[in-house]
Each structure stands twice: as structure tokens, then as C-alpha cells.
Amino acid sequence: MKQLTNITSLLTALVLSIASAQVAGQATSLANLLDLVENDRVAESEEYQARVQEFEQNAARQQDILDTTNQRITTEETDSDALSDEFEANQIILADKREILRDRRGDLNELFGTLQGVAGDFLSNFQNSLISSQHSGRTGQLEEIIARAGSTVEQLNVEEMERFWFFMHQELTESGRVVSFNADVTLPNGDTANRSVVRVGAFNAVSEGDYLSYSGDIGHLQVLPRQPDAAIMNGAASLQGSSTGFTKVGIDPTGGVGGQVMANLVNFPTVEEQVRNNSGVIGFIIIGVGIVGILIGFLRLLMLSLTSIKVRGQLKRDKPAKNNPLGRVLLVAENNPGADTETLELKLGEAILQETPRLESMLTLIKMIATIAPLGGLLGTVTGMIQVFQQITVYGAGDPTIMAGGISQALMTTVLGIVVAIPTIFMHTVVKSRSDNIIHVLEEQATGMIAQKAEQIANSQS
């Protein structure tokens, strides 16, 4: 503790010595030091006075601003009360004026109400009408007429009512005309091009052989993303290319944006789409098996046709050849000239039996495919119906669309099984017939050689 006291005393003395040295550096005597202290006091007093004066000025300025603000608030409140009174008076005057206007309009109110209702009905027709693709701007004008007809302040004039009548007459007239005009058309890839468009009344529009649709929300024509079949498309192209006379073209009388008839015709799935969407795994297996069976049948038919050509060529030659079944059978008889009738018959029968498996190769596989395909279709039918019953268990039988997938698979696999079975059975029959014809030729020639051999033996014995 005593040591800590000594250290503190030492530090205090050191600080005092440093301060004395600094003061000594600034003041050379006590009188000089007194003058310095006095100057500092005077400077601080002047600075203090300046700050007090600035504060008082700011306080006075704030008071002026507050007084001005209060005065403005009082003025605004007075003006607000006056405006409120004026507004209420104007409301009363406006109500009186409206009542006077209603009384003076009399039967016109009923006319304007009817006009507003009819114009509202026509507005929905104009928005999506193909005629609006050629005559734009009708919708905006009609909306303005409807707003003025329902207004209690504004008044419809005769020119506006005649304008509405003109729009009705224009829709009626243009619906019976076939006209050509240029318009912006949106392509399926999203690009927009200016094309020559042929409009058939209010029913359909075509451009460069494509059927178009029109929507008032978009404001221009669009190429239908999916077009009808080639026959109808050819008629559309012929219509655009013709200038006079009659041209056969398909139109949809149910609407100008495709209509229900066109929509059903275009959106109805093709055979390929039906097979792809409704076949399932079993259906694709049936298709694969059917393709294999038909390819094998064509391959065997080609090979048997070539063999039949060689056999017919061998019938015209005296020298047997090894490149065809008949030649190989004839070589057996030629290699056994001294054999008796029974031995020759056995050897020829053996040669024919050796050729038969080659001629009837793959016939069993084709027949098996023709038998399996309907069974696969039956399997798909059963699995599809199981799926339907599972969906009925989960969702109930209230919505038929829920069960449509399983029913479609059941029917599609049955169709595919029958479609595969019919050509494979036909192919098996054709190939089997071609093979039997060649075997019949072999047996016929073998029987003839045996009969000739028996005749030779009989003549030699006699």
C-alpha cells in the first residue's frame, strides 16, 4: 500500500512539472500569464454573447413562423366551412336539376334504357367478331354510347344513335360478304406478319391456306395452332387464290373464332394421338409384337418368293442344282440310280422332310403372335377396367371424365390387339400357302420320279 502511494505521488509531481513547463513556454512571467488569462476570459465572453444573440433571433423567427401558421390555419378553416356550405348547396341544386332533367326526358329514359341493353348485347358480339378484325374501333365507340345512354347527366344525341344503328347494319351486311384485306396476323411461333386475309362473312378467315381466329382481347388475327385436314386446307388455299366464280371451301357456321364445329374438328385427336395417349404399357407391347410379326412375315414371304422362282426355274431344267429345294431332292434320285422303288421313296421322303423345316421356318412364331395379340388386348381391357373401378372407389361415379382414362385404355388395347391379329393372321396364311405350294411341288416331283422308276423296273422285268 505504501508503494502504491509513492507511485501516485511521483506521477502527480511529473504531471505538475509538465504543466509548469508548458505554461512557462507560453508565459515568460506572472504578469504575462495574467494577461493571457484575461484575454481568454474576454474572448469567451464575446463568443457567449454572440451565441445568446443568435439564439434569441432564432426564437423570434420561430415565433413569427408559428404566428403565420396559426393565421393560415384560421383562414383555411374559414374557407373550408364556406366550401362545405357551397358544396351542400350545389348538391341540392344538382338534385333539383337531375329531377328536372328526368321529368323533361320523360319517355326518353325508357328509350335510352332499351338502347343501353341492346348495345350491351351487341358489344359482346362486336368484341370477338371477325368483322372487327377489318373494321377496328367499333368496340370503343360502342362502349362510349353505352356509358352515355346510362348516364344521368350526359345526353345521347341523334348522331350517336345513328352511329349505333350503322354498326348493327354493318355487322349484318358484312356477314354476307367475302372480302379480302390486309391485316396483322400472329403466327404459331409468336411472330406477327402483315398478310392478305380473306374473310368469309362472320364465319371464318383464311390467310395463305391457314384458318385464322380473332379475339377482341388480343385485337388482331391469329393462325389456329392446329389446322383441319389437308382437304379442307386445300379449299382455303383455293379460296384465297381465286378472284371470280365459285370456290369450294369449308366454313364453320357456328362462329367466327373457330366455332364449336371447327373446334371439335380441329381438336379431335388423331389416330396417332389416341394410340399414344391411351395405349399404356400393354398397348405399346402389342404394337411392338405386331410390328415384329409383320416384319417376319414379309421377310419369310420374300424368301419363299425367291425360292419359288428358283423351283420354277428348276422345273424347266434337266440338270438339278443345289441352290433350290427341288434341285436338292432331284439330286437324291440322281445319286441313287440303282435303288429300288421302296428305297428311292424313302430317300426322297427324307429329302423332302429335310427341306420342310426351312420352308416352314418362322410360321409358328407368326401364328403365335397372331394368337397372343388379342390376348394382350384382353389383358389391357381387364387392367383398364380395374383402373376404372379403383377410380370409382376413390372419387365416386359422379364425374365420368375421371373414368375416361381407364375406359380409353381398355378399349384401345382391345382395338390394338385386333388390329395386330388381323394382318398377322393374313400374313401367316399367305406365307403358309406359299410354303405349302413349294412342298407340294417337291412331293409331286418325288412321286413322279418314283412312278417313273417303278415303270422302268416293270418294263425291264417284262
Backbone torsions as a table, in degrees:
resi	resn	phi	psi	omega
1	MET	NA	-39.9	179.1
2	LYS	-65.7	-36.3	179.3
3	GLN	-66.5	-39.0	178.1
4	LEU	-63.6	-37.6	179.0
5	THR	-65.8	-37.7	179.1
6	ASN	-66.9	-41.0	179.6
7	ILE	-63.9	-39.8	179.8
8	THR	-65.5	-41.9	179.1
9	SER	-63.6	-39.9	179.5
10	LEU	-64.6	-42.9	178.7
11	LEU	-64.9	-38.1	-179.9
12	THR	-65.3	-42.6	179.2
13	ALA	-64.0	-38.5	179.6
14	LEU	-64.2	-42.9	180.0
15	VAL	-64.5	-43.3	-179.3
16	LEU	-64.6	-35.9	178.4
17	SER	-67.9	-39.3	178.2
18	ILE	-65.8	-42.8	178.5
19	ALA	-64.0	-39.1	179.5
20	SER	-66.1	-35.8	179.1
21	ALA	-67.1	-40.3	178.8
22	GLN	-65.5	-42.9	179.0
23	VAL	-65.2	-38.8	178.7
24	ALA	-64.9	-30.0	178.7
25	GLY	-71.8	-27.7	-177.8
26	GLN	-93.7	-33.2	-178.2
27	ALA	-122.8	134.4	-177.6
28	THR	-90.7	-17.2	-179.0
29	SER	-151.1	172.2	179.5
30	LEU	-68.3	-34.4	177.7
31	ALA	-65.0	-42.1	177.3
32	ASN	-63.5	-41.6	178.1
33	LEU	-61.5	-39.8	178.2
34	LEU	-63.6	-40.6	177.4
35	ASP	-62.3	-40.4	178.9
36	LEU	-62.9	-43.2	179.1
37	VAL	-63.3	-40.7	179.8
38	GLU	-65.3	-42.0	178.5
39	ASN	-62.2	-41.2	177.9
40	ASP	-63.3	-39.7	179.7
41	ARG	-64.0	-42.5	-179.4
42	VAL	-64.6	-41.8	-179.9
43	ALA	-64.4	-42.7	179.4
44	GLU	-66.4	-34.9	179.3
45	SER	-66.6	-42.0	177.7
46	GLU	-64.6	-41.9	179.4
47	GLU	-64.4	-39.0	178.6
48	TYR	-63.4	-41.4	179.7
49	GLN	-64.8	-39.9	178.2
50	ALA	-62.9	-40.5	179.5
51	ARG	-66.4	-40.6	178.9
52	VAL	-63.5	-41.8	179.4
53	GLN	-63.9	-42.0	178.7
54	GLU	-63.6	-39.8	179.0
55	PHE	-63.7	-42.2	179.2
56	GLU	-64.8	-39.2	176.9
57	GLN	-62.9	-43.7	178.6
58	ASN	-62.5	-39.5	179.1
59	ALA	-64.5	-40.0	178.0
60	ALA	-65.7	-40.2	179.8
61	ARG	-64.9	-42.5	178.4
62	GLN	-62.7	-36.7	178.6
63	GLN	-66.4	-38.3	176.5
64	ASP	-63.2	-43.4	178.3
65	ILE	-61.9	-41.7	179.3
66	LEU	-63.6	-41.5	178.8
67	ASP	-64.5	-40.8	178.9
68	THR	-64.1	-41.5	-179.9
69	THR	-64.0	-45.3	178.5
70	ASN	-60.6	-38.2	178.9
71	GLN	-65.3	-41.2	178.6
72	ARG	-66.2	-37.9	178.1
73	ILE	-61.6	-42.9	179.1
74	THR	-62.4	-41.5	179.7
75	THR	-65.0	-44.1	-178.6
76	GLU	-65.2	-38.6	178.4
77	GLU	-63.9	-39.0	177.4
78	THR	-64.0	-44.2	178.7
79	ASP	-64.9	-37.5	179.8
80	SER	-63.8	-42.7	177.8
81	ASP	-62.5	-39.1	179.7
82	ALA	-67.4	-41.7	179.4
83	LEU	-66.7	-38.5	177.7
84	SER	-61.4	-43.0	177.8
85	ASP	-63.7	-40.8	179.1
86	GLU	-65.9	-39.1	178.7
87	PHE	-62.9	-45.2	179.3
88	GLU	-62.7	-38.5	177.7
89	ALA	-65.7	-40.6	177.9
90	ASN	-65.6	-36.9	177.2
91	GLN	-60.4	-42.7	179.1
92	ILE	-65.2	-42.6	179.9
93	ILE	-64.7	-42.3	-179.0
94	LEU	-64.1	-40.9	177.0
95	ALA	-61.8	-41.6	178.3
96	ASP	-64.3	-41.4	179.5
97	LYS	-64.4	-40.7	178.5
98	ARG	-64.3	-39.6	178.4
99	GLU	-64.8	-39.3	177.4
100	ILE	-65.0	-42.3	179.6
101	LEU	-63.8	-39.4	179.5
102	ARG	-65.1	-40.5	-179.9
103	ASP	-68.0	-39.1	-177.7
104	ARG	-73.6	-32.4	178.8
105	ARG	-68.3	-35.0	174.9
106	GLY	55.4	-119.4	-177.0
107	ASP	-69.7	-13.1	178.9
108	LEU	-64.6	-27.0	177.9
109	ASN	-60.2	-42.6	178.1
110	GLU	-66.4	-38.2	178.0
111	LEU	-63.8	-45.8	-178.8
112	PHE	-67.2	-35.8	176.7
113	GLY	-63.7	-44.3	176.8
114	THR	-63.6	-42.7	179.1
115	LEU	-62.5	-39.1	179.0
116	GLN	-65.2	-42.1	179.2
117	GLY	-65.7	-44.6	179.7
118	VAL	-65.1	-41.7	179.4
119	ALA	-64.9	-35.3	176.1
120	GLY	-64.5	-38.8	176.6
121	ASP	-65.6	-42.4	-179.7
122	PHE	-70.5	-26.3	-179.2
123	LEU	-61.4	-42.5	179.0
124	SER	-64.8	-32.4	177.5
125	ASN	-72.9	-40.2	-178.8
126	PHE	-67.1	-34.5	-175.2
127	GLN	-60.9	-41.1	-176.4
128	ASN	-111.0	16.6	179.7
129	SER	-79.8	139.1	175.9
130	LEU	-61.7	-26.2	179.0
131	ILE	-66.2	-31.4	177.5
132	SER	-67.4	-22.0	175.9
133	SER	-67.9	-26.2	177.1
134	GLN	-94.2	-40.3	-179.4
135	HIS	-111.3	88.4	-177.6
136	SER	-83.7	164.0	177.6
137	GLY	91.7	-6.9	-177.6
138	ARG	-69.4	-34.3	-176.5
139	THR	-64.7	-44.5	-180.0
140	GLY	-62.7	-42.7	179.6
141	GLN	-65.9	-38.1	-179.9
142	LEU	-68.8	-36.9	176.2
143	GLU	-63.2	-38.0	177.6
144	GLU	-65.8	-39.7	178.5
145	ILE	-64.3	-41.3	179.7
146	ILE	-64.0	-42.1	179.7
147	ALA	-63.9	-42.1	-179.8
148	ARG	-70.2	-33.5	179.4
149	ALA	-68.6	-30.8	179.4
150	GLY	-92.6	-0.1	-178.6
151	SER	-80.0	145.4	176.1
152	THR	-94.8	-2.2	-179.0
153	VAL	-112.1	-50.5	-177.8
154	GLU	-80.4	159.3	-174.4
155	GLN	-126.3	129.0	174.2
156	LEU	-70.2	139.1	175.6
157	ASN	-104.5	173.9	-175.8
158	VAL	-65.5	-37.0	-178.9
159	GLU	-61.8	-39.0	179.9
160	GLU	-68.8	-39.5	177.2
161	MET	-66.4	-38.0	176.4
162	GLU	-67.5	-32.4	176.5
163	ARG	-64.0	-41.4	176.5
164	PHE	-63.9	-41.6	176.7
165	TRP	-61.5	-38.9	177.8
166	PHE	-62.0	-41.6	178.4
167	PHE	-61.4	-42.7	178.5
168	MET	-62.7	-45.4	-179.4
169	HIS	-66.3	-36.5	178.2
170	GLN	-64.7	-42.8	178.8
171	GLU	-62.4	-41.1	-179.9
172	LEU	-67.4	-42.6	-177.1
173	THR	-70.5	-46.0	-176.4
174	GLU	-69.7	-22.7	179.3
175	SER	-68.7	-14.9	178.4
176	GLY	-107.4	14.2	-178.1
177	ARG	-116.9	151.3	171.8
178	VAL	-112.2	111.6	-173.5
179	VAL	-127.7	159.9	177.4
180	SER	-121.2	135.4	179.4
181	PHE	-153.9	165.2	178.6
182	ASN	-99.3	138.0	-178.7
183	ALA	-155.6	161.0	175.3
184	ASP	-76.6	132.3	-177.8
185	VAL	-126.4	129.7	176.9
186	THR	-86.8	125.9	-178.6
187	LEU	-85.5	164.4	-179.5
188	PRO	-59.7	-26.9	-180.0
189	ASN	-83.3	1.6	178.1
190	GLY	99.4	-14.3	179.3
191	ASP	-74.6	157.7	178.2
192	THR	-118.6	131.4	-179.2
193	ALA	-133.3	147.5	176.2
194	ASN	-87.0	117.0	-174.0
195	ARG	-125.4	162.5	170.5
196	SER	-84.4	124.6	-174.5
197	VAL	-117.0	136.9	174.0
198	VAL	-109.7	120.4	-179.6
199	ARG	-105.7	126.7	177.3
200	VAL	-99.8	91.5	-178.8
201	GLY	57.7	-137.7	175.5
202	ALA	-104.3	19.7	-172.7
203	PHE	-96.9	-58.5	-176.5
204	ASN	-145.2	157.8	174.4
205	ALA	-132.7	138.9	-179.3
206	VAL	-127.7	152.4	178.0
207	SER	-151.4	120.0	-179.9
208	GLU	53.3	41.0	177.2
209	GLY	82.0	0.7	-179.9
210	ASP	-105.9	140.9	174.1
211	TYR	-80.9	141.9	-175.5
212	LEU	-116.2	159.3	172.7
213	SER	-127.5	161.6	-178.3
214	TYR	-136.6	133.9	175.9
215	SER	-129.5	131.1	-179.5
216	GLY	-65.5	-27.6	178.8
217	ASP	-66.4	-36.2	179.6
218	ILE	-82.4	-41.5	175.5
219	GLY	93.1	0.9	176.3
220	HIS	-150.7	169.4	-175.4
221	LEU	-74.5	154.7	178.2
222	GLN	-135.0	144.2	173.5
223	VAL	-75.5	129.6	177.7
224	LEU	-58.3	129.1	-178.1
225	PRO	-62.1	-22.6	178.3
226	ARG	-132.8	124.7	-174.4
227	GLN	-100.0	161.5	176.1
228	PRO	-67.7	-174.2	-176.8
229	ASP	-72.6	175.9	-171.5
230	ALA	-64.2	-34.7	-177.9
231	ALA	-62.8	-45.1	179.3
232	ILE	-69.0	-37.2	178.6
233	MET	-64.3	-38.3	177.4
234	ASN	-62.8	-38.1	176.7
235	GLY	-63.8	-38.9	177.8
236	ALA	-64.8	-41.1	178.5
237	ALA	-65.9	-38.5	178.8
238	SER	-65.7	-37.7	179.3
239	LEU	-62.7	-42.7	-178.6
240	GLN	-71.3	-28.3	-180.0
241	GLY	-84.6	-12.8	-177.5
242	SER	-90.9	154.9	178.8
243	SER	-120.4	-30.1	179.4
244	THR	-138.8	169.9	175.4
245	GLY	81.3	-167.3	-177.3
246	PHE	-103.6	139.1	179.2
247	THR	-131.3	130.9	179.2
248	LYS	-79.9	121.7	-179.4
249	VAL	-147.5	147.0	179.2
250	GLY	-88.3	128.4	176.9
251	ILE	-126.7	158.6	179.2
252	ASP	-107.3	108.5	-177.3
253	PRO	-74.3	-5.6	-176.4
254	THR	-89.8	-4.8	178.4
255	GLY	166.6	157.7	-176.7
256	GLY	-90.5	-5.3	179.9
257	VAL	-108.6	30.9	-177.3
258	GLY	111.6	-40.1	178.0
259	GLY	64.8	172.2	-179.3
260	GLN	-70.6	-38.4	-179.4
261	VAL	-65.5	-48.6	179.1
262	MET	-64.2	-41.3	-179.7
263	ALA	-62.1	-44.6	178.5
264	ASN	-66.0	-37.8	-179.6
265	LEU	-67.8	-40.5	-177.0
266	VAL	-78.5	-42.3	-174.2
267	ASN	-84.2	-6.6	178.4
268	PHE	-66.1	127.7	-174.7
269	PRO	-66.2	144.6	175.6
270	THR	-75.6	173.2	179.2
271	VAL	-61.2	-41.2	179.6
272	GLU	-61.6	-43.3	179.9
273	GLU	-67.7	-39.0	178.0
274	GLN	-62.7	-43.3	179.5
275	VAL	-65.9	-42.9	-177.0
276	ARG	-68.0	-35.5	-174.7
277	ASN	-89.2	-24.4	-171.2
278	ASN	-118.3	0.5	-175.6
279	SER	-76.5	-44.2	-173.9
280	GLY	75.8	-174.1	-178.9
281	VAL	-65.5	-43.6	-177.6
282	ILE	-63.9	-40.4	179.6
283	GLY	-62.0	-42.6	179.2
284	PHE	-68.4	-32.9	175.1
285	ILE	-63.8	-42.6	178.5
286	ILE	-61.9	-43.0	179.7
287	ILE	-62.2	-45.1	179.7
288	GLY	-62.0	-44.1	178.5
289	VAL	-63.5	-41.1	179.4
290	GLY	-63.8	-41.2	178.2
291	ILE	-62.5	-42.3	178.3
292	VAL	-61.6	-44.8	-179.2
293	GLY	-63.2	-42.5	-179.5
294	ILE	-68.0	-39.7	177.7
295	LEU	-63.8	-42.4	177.5
296	ILE	-62.7	-41.8	179.3
297	GLY	-61.5	-44.5	177.8
298	PHE	-64.1	-39.5	179.2
299	LEU	-63.9	-45.6	179.3
300	ARG	-66.6	-37.1	178.2
301	LEU	-64.2	-39.7	177.4
302	LEU	-64.1	-45.4	-178.8
303	MET	-65.4	-42.0	179.3
304	LEU	-68.3	-32.7	177.0
305	SER	-65.3	-42.7	176.7
306	LEU	-64.0	-41.2	178.1
307	THR	-64.0	-39.4	179.0
308	SER	-64.4	-38.1	177.1
309	ILE	-63.1	-42.3	178.8
310	LYS	-65.5	-38.4	179.2
311	VAL	-65.6	-42.1	178.2
312	ARG	-65.3	-35.6	175.1
313	GLY	-65.7	-36.0	178.3
314	GLN	-66.9	-32.4	178.8
315	LEU	-64.2	-25.4	-178.7
316	LYS	-89.5	-7.4	-178.9
317	ARG	-108.5	152.2	178.0
318	ASP	-89.7	-27.6	-177.1
319	LYS	-92.1	120.1	178.6
320	PRO	-70.3	147.8	178.5
321	ALA	-124.3	154.9	-176.7
322	LYS	-86.7	-2.0	-175.1
323	ASN	-88.4	9.6	179.1
324	ASN	-149.4	154.4	-176.6
325	PRO	-60.4	-40.7	-178.9
326	LEU	-65.4	-39.6	178.4
327	GLY	-63.3	-40.0	179.1
328	ARG	-68.2	-33.9	176.1
329	VAL	-69.6	-40.5	179.2
330	LEU	-66.4	-31.9	177.4
331	LEU	-65.2	-30.7	176.7
332	VAL	-62.8	-45.0	178.2
333	ALA	-67.6	-36.8	-179.6
334	GLU	-69.5	-34.0	180.0
335	ASN	-79.0	-8.3	179.2
336	ASN	-127.4	66.9	-177.2
337	PRO	-72.1	-26.7	-177.0
338	GLY	-95.0	4.1	-178.3
339	ALA	-73.2	147.2	177.6
340	ASP	-76.0	-179.7	-173.6
341	THR	-65.3	-44.9	-178.1
342	GLU	-64.5	-43.8	-179.6
343	THR	-64.8	-42.9	179.6
344	LEU	-64.7	-37.6	178.9
345	GLU	-64.1	-41.5	178.8
346	LEU	-65.5	-43.1	-179.3
347	LYS	-66.0	-40.8	177.6
348	LEU	-66.9	-39.3	176.5
349	GLY	-62.0	-40.2	177.2
350	GLU	-63.7	-40.9	179.3
351	ALA	-64.2	-39.1	178.7
352	ILE	-67.5	-39.2	177.5
353	LEU	-64.6	-31.7	176.8
354	GLN	-70.3	-32.2	179.3
355	GLU	-81.1	-24.1	-175.1
356	THR	-61.5	-46.7	179.6
357	PRO	-59.0	-35.2	177.7
358	ARG	-66.5	-39.5	-178.8
359	LEU	-73.1	-31.1	-178.5
360	GLU	-100.0	17.3	-179.9
361	SER	-63.5	139.8	176.7
362	MET	71.6	-3.4	179.7
363	LEU	-65.9	-38.1	178.9
364	THR	-64.9	-39.5	179.1
365	LEU	-65.0	-41.2	178.7
366	ILE	-63.7	-42.4	179.2
367	LYS	-65.6	-37.2	179.3
368	MET	-66.5	-40.4	177.6
369	ILE	-63.2	-42.2	178.2
370	ALA	-62.1	-28.5	178.8
371	THR	-83.4	-36.4	-175.9
372	ILE	-74.1	-33.6	-175.2
373	ALA	-57.1	-49.8	177.4
374	PRO	-63.1	-34.3	177.8
375	LEU	-66.0	-38.6	174.2
376	GLY	-62.3	-39.7	175.6
377	GLY	-62.4	-39.1	176.5
378	LEU	-64.9	-39.2	176.8
379	LEU	-62.8	-42.8	176.6
380	GLY	-62.8	-36.6	177.6
381	THR	-63.1	-43.8	-179.1
382	VAL	-65.2	-46.2	-179.9
383	THR	-65.0	-36.6	177.2
384	GLY	-63.9	-41.9	178.6
385	MET	-68.5	-34.5	175.0
386	ILE	-61.8	-41.8	177.5
387	GLN	-62.3	-39.5	178.5
388	VAL	-62.9	-45.2	-179.1
389	PHE	-66.1	-34.9	176.2
390	GLN	-65.4	-41.3	178.2
391	GLN	-66.2	-37.4	176.7
392	ILE	-63.7	-38.6	179.7
393	THR	-64.1	-38.7	-176.0
394	VAL	-82.0	-49.5	-171.4
395	TYR	-103.4	-11.9	-174.8
396	GLY	85.4	177.7	-176.4
397	ALA	-104.5	21.6	-177.5
398	GLY	-77.0	-31.7	-176.1
399	ASP	-112.5	109.1	-178.6
400	PRO	-66.2	-24.9	-177.7
401	THR	-65.8	-25.6	179.1
402	ILE	-66.9	-34.2	-178.7
403	MET	-88.2	-4.7	-173.9
404	ALA	-64.5	-36.2	-177.9
405	GLY	-62.7	-47.7	-180.0
406	GLY	-66.0	-39.8	178.7
407	ILE	-65.9	-40.5	178.6
408	SER	-62.1	-42.9	178.5
409	GLN	-64.4	-40.2	179.8
410	ALA	-62.0	-44.6	-178.8
411	LEU	-73.8	-38.3	-176.8
412	MET	-66.3	-42.1	179.2
413	THR	-65.5	-35.5	175.7
414	THR	-63.6	-44.3	178.2
415	VAL	-61.7	-45.3	-179.2
416	LEU	-62.9	-39.4	177.8
417	GLY	-61.1	-43.2	179.1
418	ILE	-69.0	-41.6	-179.5
419	VAL	-62.7	-37.6	178.2
420	VAL	-74.1	-37.6	-176.2
421	ALA	-67.5	-38.9	-175.8
422	ILE	-62.8	-52.7	-179.8
423	PRO	-68.9	-32.5	179.4
424	THR	-69.4	-38.0	175.4
425	ILE	-64.3	-42.9	177.3
426	PHE	-61.6	-42.9	180.0
427	MET	-64.8	-41.1	178.1
428	HIS	-62.2	-40.6	179.9
429	THR	-64.5	-43.7	-179.0
430	VAL	-65.4	-46.8	-179.1
431	VAL	-65.1	-41.6	178.4
432	LYS	-62.8	-40.5	178.2
433	SER	-64.3	-42.0	179.2
434	ARG	-64.7	-41.2	178.4
435	SER	-65.6	-43.0	179.9
436	ASP	-64.2	-34.9	178.1
437	ASN	-63.6	-42.2	179.5
438	ILE	-66.9	-42.8	178.8
439	ILE	-63.7	-37.1	177.4
440	HIS	-63.0	-38.9	177.3
441	VAL	-64.0	-41.4	178.9
442	LEU	-62.9	-46.4	180.0
443	GLU	-64.7	-39.3	179.3
444	GLU	-63.2	-44.8	179.8
445	GLN	-68.0	-37.2	178.0
446	ALA	-65.7	-41.8	178.0
447	THR	-64.0	-38.9	177.9
448	GLY	-64.2	-40.8	179.0
449	MET	-66.8	-37.8	178.0
450	ILE	-65.6	-42.2	178.7
451	ALA	-64.5	-39.2	178.4
452	GLN	-65.1	-39.8	178.5
453	LYS	-64.8	-42.0	179.0
454	ALA	-65.2	-36.6	178.5
455	GLU	-66.9	-40.3	177.9
456	GLN	-62.9	-42.0	179.3
457	ILE	-65.3	-40.9	179.4
458	ALA	-64.0	-40.1	-179.9
459	ASN	-68.4	-36.4	179.9
460	SER	-70.5	-33.0	178.8
461	GLN	-73.8	-30.8	180.0
462	SER	-80.5	NA	NA
